[in-house]
């Protein structure tokens, strides 16, 4: 459910880039779409899956900032309209995705640990572990 929702969000952001303040860079969109393809393939095999990938820490931080920008924009819009940020059925995946990203970022040294802790406090819709 969350993957389908995320594809819709990307499509809307491509059509209306002002929703996040500026157009998303093409390489960010391509990376997000690639991840969605991988997750959809894995999710089609069963209700749970483990996804592992290797990404340079600088790239993870860059993609994380783009993801946070999108999540912040969606959270503000959802709050203004009085509805959830994303479909509740997709919440377990969203929680696992964001927690996994922040946990991986925290493993990349002290400055990224501090950055991940700050993000963990501010990430829209993130529930405490």
For each residue, the residues with C-beta under 8 A, 3 or more apart:
1: 4 5 87 89 90 93
2: 5 6 86 87 89 90 91 93 94 97
3: 6 7 36 39 40 43 90 93
4: 1 7 8
5: 1 2 8 9 86 87 90
6: 2 3 9 10 32 36
7: 3 4 10 11 33 36
8: 4 5 11 12
9: 5 6 12 13 70 74
10: 6 7 13 14 29 32 33 36
11: 7 8 14 15
12: 8 9 15 16 19
13: 9 10 16 17 19 20 24 29 70
14: 10 11 17 24 29
15: 11 12
16: 12 13 19
17: 13 14 20 22 23 24
18: 21 22
19: 12 13 16 73 77
20: 13 17 24 69 70 73
21: 18 69 73
22: 17 18
23: 17
24: 13 14 17 20 28 29 66 70
25: 28 29 66
26: 29 30
27: 30 31
28: 24 25 31 32 62 63 66
29: 10 13 14 24 25 26 32 33
30: 26 27 33 34
31: 27 28 34 35 63
32: 6 10 28 29 35 36 63 66 67
33: 7 10 29 30 36 37
34: 30 31 37 38
35: 31 32 38 39
36: 3 6 7 10 32 33 39 40
37: 33 34 40 41
38: 34 35 41 42 51 53
39: 3 35 36 42 43 49 51
40: 3 36 37 43 44
41: 37 38 44 45
42: 38 39 45 49 51
43: 3 39 40 46 47 49
44: 40 41
45: 41 42 49
46: 43 49
47: 43
48:
49: 39 42 43 45 46
50:
51: 38 39 42
52:
53: 38
54:
55: 59 60 63
56: 59 60
57: 60 61 105 108 109 112
58: 61 62
59: 55 56 62 63
60: 55 56 57 63 64 101 104 105 108
61: 57 58 64 65 105 112 115
62: 28 58 59 65 66
63: 28 31 32 55 59 60 66 67
64: 60 61 67 68 101 105 119
65: 61 62 68 69
66: 24 25 28 32 62 63 69 70
67: 32 63 64 70 71 101
68: 64 65 71 72 119 122 123
69: 20 21 65 66 72 73
70: 9 13 20 24 66 67 73 74
71: 67 68 74 75 85 123 124 125
72: 68 69 75 76 124
73: 19 20 21 69 70 76 77
74: 9 70 71 77 78 85 86 124
75: 71 72 78 79 85 124 125
76: 72 73 79 80
77: 19 73 74 80 81
78: 74 75 81 82 83 84 85
79: 75 76 82
80: 76 77
81: 77 78
82: 78 79
83: 78
84: 78 87 88
85: 71 74 75 78 124 125
86: 2 5 74 90 91 94 125
87: 1 2 5 84 90 91
88: 84 91
89: 1 2
90: 1 2 3 5 86 87 93 94
91: 2 86 87 88 94 95 125
92: 95 96
93: 1 2 3 90 96 97
94: 2 86 90 91 97 98 125
95: 91 92 98 99 126 127
96: 92 93 99 100
97: 2 93 94 100 101
98: 94 95 101 102 123 126
99: 95 96 102 103 126 129
100: 96 97 103 104
101: 60 64 67 97 98 104 105
102: 98 99 105 106 116 119 120 123
103: 99 100 106 107 116
104: 60 100 101 107 108
105: 57 60 61 64 101 102 108 112 113 115 116 119
106: 102 103 112 113 116 117
107: 103 104 112 113
108: 57 60 104 105 112 113
109: 57 112 113
110: 113 114
111: 114 115
112: 57 61 105 106 107 108 109 115 116
113: 105 106 107 108 109 110 116 117
114: 110 111 117 118
115: 61 105 111 112 118 119
116: 102 103 105 106 112 113 119 120
117: 106 113 114 120 121
118: 114 115 121 122
119: 64 68 102 105 115 116 122 123
120: 102 116 117 123 126
121: 117 118
122: 68 118 119
123: 68 71 98 102 119 120 126
124: 71 72 74 75 85
125: 71 75 85 86 91 94
126: 95 98 99 120 123
127: 95
128:
129: 99
